[in-house]
Amino acid sequence: MPVFNTKTSIVAGKPIEVKDRHFLPSVLVTTAEVGTSQNETLRGARIRPISVIEKGPDGNRWYAIPNTTKDKLSIMAAIGLCVALVGSSIILLARMGHNR
C-alpha cells in the first residue's frame, strides 16, 4: 500500500538591497513524497511566491502576491461544469421529446 506524505512550509528568500530599501521575499514550499511497496520513493515539490516585505526609511510594508493561477483555474473549472450541465440538460430534453 502506498504511503503519501506532504509537508508545507514558508521559507524566506535572500534579502535584496536597492539603495536604502531592503526587500525580503517569501515562498510557500509544498513537498510530497509517495513510497510504494517495492521500496521506491517518488518526490516532488511546488514552490509559489506569497509575499514581499519592504523595509525602508518610511517603515515596513508587506505586499501579498495573489495566486492568479489558482483563480483562473477555478474559473475554468466552473465554466467547464456549466458547459457539461447545459449539454446534459439538452441531451435529456431531446430524449424526453423523442420518447413522446
N, C-alpha and C positions, 0 to 999 in steps of 0.2 A: 504494500500500500504506500503511495507517495506521501511524503511529508513536505508540507508547504510552510515556509517561514517568511515573514515580512518584517521590515524594520523601517521606521520613518524618523528622520531627524532633521533639524535645522542647522545648517553649517554657515558660519561667517566666512566670507571671502577675504582676499588680501586687500587691505585698505589702499585706496587710490588718492594721491595728493594732487590737487590743482590749485596753485597759488596758495591762498590762505584757507582753503577748504579741504576737508577730508571726507571721502565717500567710502562707506562700508557696505558692500553688497552682502546679501544673504540668499541662500538657496535651500529648497526643500529637497532632501535626498531620500528616495524610497528604494530600498533594496529588497529583492525577492530571491528566495532560494528554494529549489524543489529537489528533494532527494528521492531516488527510486530504489526499488528492492535490489537492483543489480549494482549497488554502491556507486551509482552515477549521480552527479550533482550538477544541476543547471542553475546558473546565477544570472541575474540581470539587475540593472539599476536605471532609475529615472531621476533626472535632475531638472528642477524647474526654479527659475529665479522668482523670489517672492517679494523682496523689498530692498531699498537702499536707504541708509541713514546718512544724512549730510550734516557734518559738524563744521560750523563756521563761526566767524566773529559775532554774527547775529543770534547764535544759539544753534540748537539741533533741530533738524526736520526729518520726518520719516515719510518716505514715499512708498506706497504699496504698488506692486506690479500686478495688474489684473491678469487672470488666467483666460485670455481671449480664446484660446484653442478649445478649452472645455465649454465655454459659452457657445461657440459656433457649432461644435459637435452636438450639443444639446438641442439647438435649433434644428439642425439637420435631422436628428432622430425624431423630433416632434413632427417635422414635415413628412418624413417617411411613414410615420404611423398614421398620419392623416390621409395620405395617399392610399395606404393599404386599407383603411376603414372605408373610404369612399369607393374604392374599387370593389371591395367585398359587398358593400351595400348595393352597388349597381348590378353585380352578378346575382345577388339574392333577389332583387326586384325583378330582374329579367327572368329568372327561373320561376318565380311566383306567377308572373304574367303568362309564361309559356305553359304552365300546368292547367290553366283555366280552359 
